[in-house]
Amino acid sequence: MNGTDKERLEQAPEKEEKIIKISKKSPEERLYESLKKYELPDYLLYTGAGGAKNWLKLDGSGTFPVARQLKKMLEENVASIVRFIPACMSLVSVGVGDGEKERILLEELIKKNRAEKPASEKISIRYYPADINSQLVDIALKKVKDLPVEKKGIVGFIEDMPLLKKHWHLPVLFCILGNTFCNYEPEFILQLVHENLEQGDLFFFDANLLSAQGSGEEAQSARKSILGTYTSRENALFNMYPLLQYGMAPKDFDFELLLAHVDSRIGALYRTRKSLNILKDSEVKIGEETIGFKEGDIIRMGFTYKYTYDQILAFLDICGFEVLKAFLSEDRTNTMILAKKAFQNGNN
């Protein structure tokens, strides 16, 4: 990458409390390049004002309760979690969405800070909501405008963590909430976090789980429940949005989702496999460019892993994390885990 192509961080001119990761390619350019290759990465579903609106609508729908269930679990257990988190930590949350979960954490951290620190030793809590969607970062910042925290939003990708971390005040509680963790390859995301955490930092994430494995009735029921949630009309429309936005009609294509086995270092895992199947010759117009599709074309999309609780613990161990506190719902369908980077002899 040469000096003219290199992406950088800049202060948003209209908002002093937000940093925007500037890229030479706009979301529309990225969408055009992806669709030309018959691909639609999931991050493109969340971009722009339409992406923010559609995600918030999906998150609030009755047929797609994944993030809401995890939020409820956080509400019920936040006091227990914060007992393991030092009062002076900065809160960094990637894929922040509307910021409701982060407000729950911040309120409890503020309470702890006030209880444990004399007035003369008060340390201001710093909050860094991060998302690829600038509108969602604005919503998350507005959500905490009445809280006594120093805040700076970041618009960028988690893959840019080495660049973004230059703006954090250490130590940090690094969060990936709302089931976002499951939308990445497990060893990729855990290695990325591990490489960028410093001694004293903590890692907090949640996940919507596969409650049972195998071929028995309970495992079959668990897989059927997952398919029902992810093939709901609301989730299908969320995934179809980019093609609909740029000129295609619902009758032109179909959304398909399967739950498939994939291999890993810890054995077989389940992962969703999504695609948009073109049913008739059609086209999308993105800016000045037009892309044509033929009947039978397939546009490949992203995925979501469905781990069991034990599988997540196994990956954490492999990737060098020590679990400090874990919560598992009674039906084993949701978990929250607080971990730290395991250091040996003072080294990474």
Buried (B, 14 or more C-beta within 10 A) or exposed (E): EEEEEEBEBEEBEEBEBBBBBEBEEEBBBBBBEBBEEBEBEEBBBBBBEBBBEBBBEBBEBEEBBBBBBBBEBBEEBBEEBBEEBBBBBBBBBBBBBBBBBBBBBBBBBBBBBEEEEEEEEEEEBBBBBBBBBBBBBBBBBEBBEEBEBEBBBBBBBBEBBEBBBEBBBBBBBBBBBBBBBBBBBBBEBBBBBBEBBEEBBBBBBBBBBBBBBEEEEEBEEBBEEBBEBBBBEBBBBBBBBBBBBBBBEEEBBEBBBEBEEEEBEBEEBBBBBBBBEBBEEBEBEBEEBEBEBEEEBEBBBBBBBBBBBEBBBBBBEBBBBEBBBBBBBEEBBBBBBBBBBBEEEEEE
